[in-house]
Amino acid sequence: MKTMRETVDVLVAGGGTAGHIAALQAAREGARTAIIEAGTMLGGTMTAGGVYMPNHFFSKTGPVVQGIAWELYCKSKAVEGLPIPDWTRRRPQETPGYYSYINVPIYAAVAEEEAVQAGITLHYHEFISAVASAGNCWEVTSLGRGIRRITTAREIIDCTGDSDVVRALGLEVMYDQVRQPGTLQYKIEGIAHEEIWEQEVQTLYEEALAAGVIARGDFAYPNILPFKYYLDHGGHNATHVYNADTSDSDGQTAANIEGRARMLRMFKFVKNRVPGCERAVLKTMYPFALARETYRTLGEYVVTKDDFLQAREFEDKVCNAFNYVDMHSQQEGCELYFHEDENLVPKIPFRALIPKGSSRLTVAGRIVSAERFALAGIRAQCTCMAMGQAVGAAAALAIKRGVPSREIDSKDIVALTLAHGAAPV
Ligand SMILES: Cc1cc2nc3c(=O)[nH]c(=O)nc-3n(C[C@H](O)[C@H](O)[C@H](O)COP(=O)(O)OP(=O)(O)OC[C@H]3O[C@@H](n4cnc5c(N)ncnc54)[C@H](O)[C@@H]3O)c2cc1C
């Protein structure tokens, strides 16, 4: 195994939803930036995981997340040759927000092109395995195929989705024994939707469930939606993998096996027993099951349920977090909680992105320091990307000024992200 050495200003751990935006922001402000990504492309859950629905760039009242996230979305839509939906019209009755869809291969390639243009060094197929403090720097060991890399970095941004860097340093994390279910994304095509009769398929679903042909969780939302919804979406984003914990390879393996067993069971049921599905084809399966939550970072501030629901103003706010609370569970399926006033836009304070007692280290994405209930609203992709842009800005300013990122004033972070197109906070 070769040992490689590299020195950068900013190391982004995980090039997923939050991480690719964090790295772009840091690099575009002149920081020598590298991404170490365990997977094979940028975007994480939103691309490789098949959750190609970034919510929400707009609230009812206007833009809430723009900046680099919106720029990449618009650039990938341009490659697709598709118009950008009008935000004033794209608002469903049942939930507030603006629903967007990306084309996975195009978005991942566009994001990568931008990363290369910004001078970001990309290391795919590498896992961060150890992190140590070395004076005013970090020494990060990552393992890839045939490679052991030691990266010296002045700032680290942990965007691993599981607080891998925070845990490697022995800093505090939050972990609940009961967690939201995960999902394996797949898509059944070839359903003759015009032949689907809502009440008939509902009865067939309930009978199959009672007979043990399919299992609870194979359809995720029986408490809020009819089974026809599963067929309308070809099963995409409509199943649960109970208690998925993908933070280590044993948990990932177990979640993959459970997810694929559920997929196979549902496909057989749909294809063999549901009128209108005789020509159904299992067309797409994303390679790994996803978790909605595992280890969250304990930060200098923990965003509470009330902070989120009342959209508390923070002195050190750095980005918006507009969403309803989307809480999945094994018992209920899915429960949605809305703000009493749809115009409220929750905020993320910089302190929730700084691991408690740490320096030269920030986090972004679903590992934000937040109570579980609040996280079920904050974890939406646009908010993850906005957090990424904020900590990328903090790291770049820290490098320029020769101070740790935690000493950067949140107002300077906001000013820099605004200069890079972000929505006002
Ligand atoms: C099933 C499901 C459905 C969802 N539906 C929606 C939706 O419709 N709309 C919406 O907006 N949001 C949705 N969400 C929420 C949202 O997708 C996630 O909360 C968000 O993408 C998480 O972003 P992240 O950057 O924290 O993590 P990720 O995007 O998962 O990125 C983490 C990255 O880190 C890498 N990594 C992990 N460990 C290491 C390591 N040790 N070394 C190197 N790299 C590492 C991973 O490979 C990955 O690329 C959904 C989530 C799930 C699971």
The ligand as an SDF file (V2000), in Angstrom:
LIG
                    3D

 53 58  0  0  0  0  0  0  0  0999 V2000
  -34.8260    8.2370    2.2960 C   0  0  0  0  0  0  0  0  0  0  0  0
  -34.6220    9.7050    2.4190 C   0  0  0  0  0  0  0  0  0  0  0  0
  -35.4940   10.5630    1.7700 C   0  0  0  0  0  0  0  0  0  0  0  0
  -35.2960   11.9300    1.8540 C   0  0  0  0  0  0  0  0  0  0  0  0
  -36.1200   12.7720    1.1410 N   0  0  0  0  0  0  0  0  0  0  0  0
  -35.7640   14.0780    1.0040 C   0  0  0  0  0  0  0  0  0  0  0  0
  -36.4400   14.9080    0.0720 C   0  0  0  0  0  0  0  0  0  0  0  0
  -37.3490   14.4880   -0.6350 O   0  0  0  0  0  0  0  0  0  0  0  0
  -36.0190   16.2060   -0.0320 N   0  0  0  0  0  0  0  0  0  0  0  0
  -35.0150   16.7100    0.7390 C   0  0  0  0  0  0  0  0  0  0  0  0
  -34.6770   17.8790    0.5920 O   0  0  0  0  0  0  0  0  0  0  0  0
  -34.3820   15.9350    1.6340 N   0  0  0  0  0  0  0  0  0  0  0  0
  -34.7020   14.6300    1.7720 C   0  0  0  0  0  0  0  0  0  0  0  0
  -34.0310   13.8280    2.6550 N   0  0  0  0  0  0  0  0  0  0  0  0
  -33.0220   14.4170    3.5510 C   0  0  0  0  0  0  0  0  0  0  0  0
  -31.6990   14.6870    2.8820 C   0  0  0  0  0  0  0  0  0  0  0  0
  -31.5740   13.9500    1.6900 O   0  0  0  0  0  0  0  0  0  0  0  0
  -30.4980   14.3690    3.7940 C   0  0  0  0  0  0  0  0  0  0  0  0
  -30.7400   14.8140    5.1110 O   0  0  0  0  0  0  0  0  0  0  0  0
  -29.2610   15.0720    3.2680 C   0  0  0  0  0  0  0  0  0  0  0  0
  -29.0280   14.7100    1.9160 O   0  0  0  0  0  0  0  0  0  0  0  0
  -28.0440   14.7380    4.1160 C   0  0  0  0  0  0  0  0  0  0  0  0
  -26.9390   15.4440    3.5960 O   0  0  0  0  0  0  0  0  0  0  0  0
  -25.5000   15.2560    4.2500 P   0  0  0  0  0  0  0  0  0  0  0  0
  -24.5730   16.1270    3.4810 O   0  0  0  0  0  0  0  0  0  0  0  0
  -25.5820   15.4310    5.7090 O   0  0  0  0  0  0  0  0  0  0  0  0
  -25.1430   13.7180    4.0160 O   0  0  0  0  0  0  0  0  0  0  0  0
  -24.9070   12.9320    2.6520 P   0  0  0  0  0  0  0  0  0  0  0  0
  -25.5020   13.6100    1.4710 O   0  0  0  0  0  0  0  0  0  0  0  0
  -25.3250   11.5360    2.9140 O   0  0  0  0  0  0  0  0  0  0  0  0
  -23.3310   13.0160    2.4700 O   0  0  0  0  0  0  0  0  0  0  0  0
  -22.4140   12.3580    3.3050 C   0  0  0  0  0  0  0  0  0  0  0  0
  -21.2270   11.9610    2.4330 C   0  0  0  0  0  0  0  0  0  0  0  0
  -20.1300   11.6030    3.2550 O   0  0  0  0  0  0  0  0  0  0  0  0
  -19.5040   10.4610    2.7320 C   0  0  0  0  0  0  0  0  0  0  0  0
  -18.8190    9.8030    3.8610 N   0  0  0  0  0  0  0  0  0  0  0  0
  -19.3860    9.2520    4.9480 C   0  0  0  0  0  0  0  0  0  0  0  0
  -18.4430    8.8180    5.7980 N   0  0  0  0  0  0  0  0  0  0  0  0
  -17.2520    9.1090    5.2300 C   0  0  0  0  0  0  0  0  0  0  0  0
  -15.8920    8.9200    5.6200 C   0  0  0  0  0  0  0  0  0  0  0  0
  -15.5560    8.3580    6.7880 N   0  0  0  0  0  0  0  0  0  0  0  0
  -14.9130    9.3390    4.7890 N   0  0  0  0  0  0  0  0  0  0  0  0
  -15.2160    9.9100    3.6050 C   0  0  0  0  0  0  0  0  0  0  0  0
  -16.4900   10.1230    3.1870 N   0  0  0  0  0  0  0  0  0  0  0  0
  -17.4810    9.7450    3.9960 C   0  0  0  0  0  0  0  0  0  0  0  0
  -20.6410    9.6590    2.1300 C   0  0  0  0  0  0  0  0  0  0  0  0
  -20.1720    8.7690    1.1490 O   0  0  0  0  0  0  0  0  0  0  0  0
  -21.5330   10.7580    1.5490 C   0  0  0  0  0  0  0  0  0  0  0  0
  -21.2260   11.0760    0.2190 O   0  0  0  0  0  0  0  0  0  0  0  0
  -34.2130   12.4540    2.6240 C   0  0  0  0  0  0  0  0  0  0  0  0
  -33.3440   11.5750    3.2850 C   0  0  0  0  0  0  0  0  0  0  0  0
  -33.5260   10.2150    3.1840 C   0  0  0  0  0  0  0  0  0  0  0  0
  -32.5420    9.2840    3.8470 C   0  0  0  0  0  0  0  0  0  0  0  0
  1  2  1  0
  2  3  1  0
  2 52  2  0
  3  4  2  0
  4  5  1  0
  4 50  1  0
  5  6  2  0
  6  7  1  0
  6 13  1  0
  7  8  2  0
  7  9  1  0
  9 10  1  0
 10 11  2  0
 10 12  1  0
 12 13  2  0
 13 14  1  0
 14 15  1  0
 14 50  1  0
 15 16  1  0
 16 17  1  0
 16 18  1  0
 18 19  1  0
 18 20  1  0
 20 21  1  0
 20 22  1  0
 22 23  1  0
 23 24  1  0
 24 25  2  0
 24 26  1  0
 24 27  1  0
 27 28  1  0
 28 29  2  0
 28 30  1  0
 28 31  1  0
 31 32  1  0
 32 33  1  0
 33 34  1  0
 33 48  1  0
 34 35  1  0
 35 36  1  0
 35 46  1  0
 36 37  1  0
 36 45  1  0
 37 38  2  0
 38 39  1  0
 39 40  1  0
 39 45  2  0
 40 41  1  0
 40 42  2  0
 42 43  1  0
 43 44  2  0
 44 45  1  0
 46 47  1  0
 46 48  1  0
 48 49  1  0
 50 51  2  0
 51 52  1  0
 52 53  1  0
M  END
$$$$
